[in-house]
Amino acid sequence: MARIPSKDEILQWISENPTQTAKRDIARAFGLKGAERIDLKRLLRELEDEGHLAKRKKSYRDPDRLPPVSVLQVLPPDDAGDLFAKPLEWHGTGPEPRVLVIARESDPALGGGDRILAKLTEVKDEPHDYEARLIRKIGSNPVALLGIYRAGAEGGRILPVEKGSDKEWIVPKGQEHGAKEGELVEAELAGPRNRMGLPKARVTARLGDPGAPRAVSLIAIHQHGIPVQFPDEVIAQADRAKPAGLKGREDLRDVPLVTIDPSDARDHDDAIFAEPDPDPKNPGGHILWVAIADVAHYVTPGSALDREARRRGNSTYFPDRVVPMLPDRLSGDLCSLHEGVPRACIAVRMVIDADGNKTTHDFHRGLMRSPASLNYEEVQAGMDGAPNDKVAPLMDPVIRPLYAAYDALKEARATRQPLELDLPERQIVLSDEGEVVSVDYKDRLDAHKLIEEFMVLANVAAAETLVAKRTPLLFRVHEEPNPDKLDALRETAQSAGMVLAKGQVLKTAHLNKLLSQAEGTDHDELINMATLRSMTQAYYNRENFGHFGLALRNYAHFTSPIRRYSDLIVHRALISAHGWGKDGLSDEEIERLDDTAQHISDTERRSMMAERDTTDRYLAAFLSERVGTEVGGRISGVAKFGLFVKLDGTGADGMIPIRTLGAEYFHFDRDEQSLVGADSGTVLRLGQRVTVKLVEAAPVTGGLILELLALEGEQMPSGGGGGGGRRGRAPGKPPRRKAGAAKKKHDKTARKVKRSRK
């Protein structure tokens, strides 16, 4: 009697033999006869019910097309030497597509039979349907190295860049990949690890000068200790994962949930849909759906994937790369809500009234299929009257109802009064070689704001549900500013001629009034930055202290489980609260929620620092070719040792050391946030317009040193700026003098201003 195959074995056979998928072919392949075929029929029906297969006449096929990230099996080279690959997860109903593997110079050698995870691009007017770029071999997990290459007579060595590490690797002759002496290189271990002697490595990429832009993010990754390499067991577990089926889920595949992301997004963890509420008791109301990738289905408590995701805490984003929380197989494939393929999700259905107030909501664990993966720009262009071919058929059934619901949410937002900071997001644009091409500010489109409002509402719904069901969770907490920071903000506002009233319980509405005063003035950016600096840093906690900035009582992160571990905890809490399965919060997780909250708050800060340092270094590299040029800016910070200036155009921050301000002594007034010249009475304070010269730009550290040339359009007085020119004084520190008459006059004026504003 033949052994009945498992479901995985059946799916594997269908993937590898797309032309032999009838029940008879499958039975013959596994040697099944008579009554054994009844068991096969039962298994095929279960696979169909679970969404893994679709029956077409008497054959079984995966029901959808290839996702953008797929598992392939490399075929032997053809007569022309080209490598084609067989898709092992073919979801189409037609002929199996031809996939050409486009190898890069740094890719490892591939041969017939190798399994790879690859990024696919559809092509037209070619004899093949897709082109594949290697992400990595399946079943192999080469250790990634970063170091400085030192050339030798027979190959070379790689020296580590990690601080305090003395480990080196030998690069055998022929494995240098053209690396030059002193270059920063990426490498991988080559051959077995020996007990004796240094391990061998193969250079896979040359990054050039360690101070060059392309090396910047790698250095930050290593400096801040951000984990890059996934352990072998984590990769193996991710590779074994199969697409989730319909069993135990609601069928949401007919709900046209679209994803809207940046044009270069690789993963899509949220999808949305809206429609008018047909209930006559809710005139002008809307029904909103937010569906989020069901990462908890794949990353179960205590598993190798779970331990590594918790260790990382979150994904880290740089201008040239992403260090993901989850392996590619999950983050770019099974957990990504790609267009046209069935994907597991946890969705929330929300009902709002005409004024944008949420009246009811409920959660669903389902299987969805997005009809379209869209980007912000094309969606906004559609609403602005210029839809492209992809967006045009979606305008009436999908896009316009989304914007109608967003209009209602804006009404509720205006009533709630969350903090309305206006801080454009800076975007560093890189060339293929990793050089900074430009520094731009991203446009804030209504499409961006629409997604943000939908996500905020879904996060609120998740928190409210778990609070009501008394299920442990992690809240996203943002406490109100402390008194010292508020006093500093008041001083900044007063120096700009504006008021933030005292003697009242602070609300975001009060801060919004200050921001409104600054809007359109020369102090707009200054007041926005000062308000941001007055805020406490948000963090995670199992206790609910509310979210001050969003003016919300209950708030938890639910919408990004691919890149934040906090959201995965909330998903598991929802699973437990609804009794959806055994992959909810475990008792062990609940016991250590406090430790988890602290840990992921720390990893979030670590990523923020690494991202900020990387941005500073990229900007310094970009500006290094402009040393000696003059540029405008605004004083953004005042300290005892000098001034900080935010430069026009790039938004980069540079420093003017106090020692370069000239021969006179400058008094630091902490309350007024100013420097005042003892002789000339020159006052340097927050928000003033300046012209500076770029004296130094250090890509390795990200530092910019500036020289003050003009203040508010006027050349610095003789006692002031001069870039270290002491005007006849011997080199050295200017003598400390008492504040002169000009300083006293400044103080008197400042006191009058304060009294008049009380």
Buried (B, 14 or more C-beta within 10 A) or exposed (E): EEEBBEBEBBBBBBBEBBEBBBBEBBBEBBEBEEEBBEEBEEBBEBBBEBBBBBBEEEBBBBBBBBBBBBBBBBBEBEEEEBBBBBBBBBBBEEEBBBBBBEBEEBBBEBEEEBBBBBBBEEEEEEEBBBBBBBBBBBEEBBBBBBBBBBBEEEBBBBBBBEEEEEEBBBBBEEBBBEBEEEBBBBBBBBEEEEEEEEBBBBBBBBBBBBBBBBBBBBBBBBBBEBBBEBBEBBBBBBBEBBBBBBEBBBEBBEBBBBBBBEEEBBBBBBBBBBBBBEEEEBEEBBBBBBBBBBBBBBBBBEBBBBBBBBBBBBBBBBBBBBBBBBBBBBBBBBBBBBBBBBBBBBBBBBBBBBEBBBEEBEBBBBBBBBBBBBBBBBBBBBBEEEBEEBBEEBBEEBBBBBBBBBBBBBBBBEEBBBBBBEEEEBEBEBEEEBBBEEBBEEEBBBBBBBBBBBBBBBBBBBBBBBBEEEBBBBBBBBBBBEEEBBBBBBBBBBBBEBBBEEEEEBBBEBBBBBBEBBEEBEBBBBBBBBBEBBBBEBBBBBEBEBBBBBBBEBBBBBBBBBBBBBBBBBBBBBBBBBEBBEBBBBEEBBEEBEEBBBBBBEBBBBBBBBBEBBBBBBBBBBBBEEEEEEBBBBBBBBEEEBBBBBBEEBBBBBBBBBBBBBBBBBBBBEEBBBBBBBBBBBBBBBBBBBBBBBBBBBBBEBBBBBBBBBBEEEEBBEBBBBBEEEEEEEEEEBEEBEBBEBBEEBBEEBEEEBEEBE
